[in-house]
Structures are given as C-alpha cells and as structure tokens.
Amino acid sequence: MFDIGFWELAVIGVVALLVIGPERLPRVARTTGLWLGRARRFVSGVKADIDREIAADELKKALAKQAQSPGLYDVIEETKQTIQSADKSVTESSPAEENKAVTQKSNDASG
C-alpha cells in the first residue's frame, strides 16, 4: 500500500521522540499499534465481504446461464435414445450376419 522503508520509519521515530517525549513514547506506540491492528482487521473483513459478494454474483450468473441452456435431463434422454437405437440396429443386423458366417463355414468345411 505505502512504500515506507527503514529510513522513513527512523525519521518518524526521531520526530515522535522529540515531539512526544521519551516517557510517553512507548504508550503512544502501543496505542498506535493497536489502532493499526484494528484498522487492518476492519479492512480485511470488508475485503472478505466484497470477495464473497463477487463470488455469489458469479454463481448467480453461472446458474442463470445454466438455466438458459438445455437441461441435463434432456441431454441424458437424447443420449439414451441414441444408444438404444444403435443397439437395436446392431442386434437386428447381427443374426443375419451370423447366419451368413455359419453357412459360409459349413460350405467351406464340406467343400
């Protein structure tokens, strides 16, 4: 967030020591640290709330998109019908081919 290095912190510490004084500086530093901790927790809480709202909005959009697309049930039913029709055509054509193969084997064996 802020680009504060060691030397900037050292200058702030020296100025605080001169303005506040050595006897009150530890208490002021402790109080400042507590307030900064509270502010960070508040900011992280707000950020987490925003992230949850964004995720919920994305989920709502995904659900709306899915509702517009054909239903999964319809796709499954179409697939079942396709498999059944393919299976039916295979079973119908298989006996005729087996009879031809058996006839051909018997002709080969007798001839």
VENCOR-V803317 format. One line per field, one symbol per residue. psi: psi as a letter, one per 20 degrees, with the letter a starting at -180 (. if undefined). Layout:
psi: ???
This chain:
psi: fqnpaghghgggggghghggqhhiggghgggggghhgggghgghggggggghggghghgggghhghhhrqqhgggggggghggghghghghhighghhggggghhhhhhi.
